Amino acid sequence: MFRLFGRALAAVLVAQWPICVHAQSGPAAPAPGSAVTIVLKPGESVREGVHRSMRAAALARLIAATGVSSRPLAVAASSVTAPTLTAGTVVSTSLNVTSPPAAPIVRFSFAAPSGFRFAIFDFTSPHGQVLQVAYTEPSPYTTSGTITFRDFSSTLGLYSEGGTWTLTSAEIYLEQLVGGAIETTYDQAQLEAMFTNLSVNVTNNGTPDYTPPIVSAGKILTPIVHAENPPGFFKTSLTVQDEISGVNSAFVIVEPAQSGGPVSYDEPAFPAPVFNGTVGNSIQLNGGGGALEGPYWIVGYGATDVAGNAFVDDNSADIKALFGRRFFWVVN
């Protein structure tokens, strides 16, 4: 789970993860699963498309975690008004990662003529780590109010960066509708105009990890993929390194060479962190109703670590240098 893709990039979520002190130096091959398939919007880059997909998946998990089904709306979606923030502040002024719960307290006021269900706030560290905290409204018919909350499920951990964390974006959602949710989003400049405080000082005197993993080598293991037998798995290996918290997932992003084809990726978690070693990745291309026959391209690759940092590279020259080639073939 991550956002804001870049060559050296922080992940979407900083969380309290289990710590494993045993390095894994051999291949780590998690069980393959069906790939996530997305269709890029006009003008959308691969990074932006994968970001959008992961963001939607994070929202879906948030909705599922409430255990509450979507409320049917009595009016058409076109007649619904998205909720808005009207004021707010970051109540917490300081946090220490060794003093739980290391999560900021946020207060916000809202106006929601058509109802309100979720609010998500993103805090960013000096080097780009992001802590995402969320609030779920138990009474979706509420149309206005002021809420003070702390998200105990999303806290700063032992690897979180010390220093000033700043509230850089926010989203407030109406009840989920068929085809997506209706929301209002805010960037840092917009939040500065309505929030009285956006920052909290974080202390970590331990071992913070705000450096993305390194991917130093890659290999295509299946230059020809048989869509029917075996069932369409494209396999690669990546050599990864992260000396502090360890790598917990690595991924490859592929798409058909035909213009406008769907983009697929798979990001299974490893059974244990990998500090320096080679890991496997499998993408089941026909999991969504059959792989397209013909040439495919690798359009990106990356890795995330236990601390929540991520590295993503979609530069074609880098991909070719890493794998030796960018393309593979799917045959039926």
Secondary structure, DSSP 8 states (H G I E B T S, - for coil): ---S--SSEE-S---------S---S-B----EE-EEE---TT--HHHHHHHHHHHHHHHHHHHHHT------SS-GGG----EEEEEEE---EEETTSS----EEEEEEE-TT---EEEEEEE-TTS-EEEEEEE-S-TT--EEEEEEE-TTS---TT---EEEEEEEEEEE-S-BTTB--EEEEEHHHHHHHBS--EEEEE--S----S--EEEEEEES-SEEESSSS-SEEEEEEEEE-SSS-EEEEEEEEEESSTT--EEE-----SS-BSEEEEEEEEETTTTT---SEEEEEEEEEEEETTSEEEEE--HHHHHHHHS-SEEEEE-
